[in-house]
Amino acid sequence: MAYDQNLAQRMRTYISAYPNTVEKKMFGGIGYLINGNMGCGIHKDYLVVRINPDEYRQALRVPFVKPMDITGKPMKGWIMVSPQGYQDEESLEGWIHRGMQYAQSLPEK
């Protein structure tokens, strides 16, 4: 399954607010990088979000959130949000903001 094009279009609206952001094809979907660090993206119909690893366990308690595991090994600090978890614009914007803010806090690549 290719990544959700509709989700990509919705995300671009919010991503455009962040300077130095690049959209890049990766892991069979797309990723949004800020200053060279990925903050969020799309895998199939999942919203992928990079979060502070210290907040990982807490994030997994949120409905419709699961570990990012596309290789058989979960990636700590990365979560996948199913469509029900980003259905409304407020939720989508909140997840994007969380991922992009964390990526922006990392050293530039």
Secondary structure as GFF3:
##gff-version 3
##sequence-region A 1 109
A	DSSP	alpha_helix	5	15	.	.	.	ID=ss1
A	DSSP	beta_strand	21	26	.	.	.	ID=ss2
A	DSSP	beta_strand	29	34	.	.	.	ID=ss3
A	DSSP	beta_strand	37	43	.	.	.	ID=ss4
A	DSSP	beta_strand	46	50	.	.	.	ID=ss5
A	DSSP	three_ten_helix	53	55	.	.	.	ID=ss6
A	DSSP	alpha_helix	56	59	.	.	.	ID=ss7
A	DSSP	beta_strand	65	68	.	.	.	ID=ss8
A	DSSP	beta_strand	75	81	.	.	.	ID=ss9
A	DSSP	three_ten_helix	83	85	.	.	.	ID=ss10
A	DSSP	alpha_helix	89	105	.	.	.	ID=ss11
###
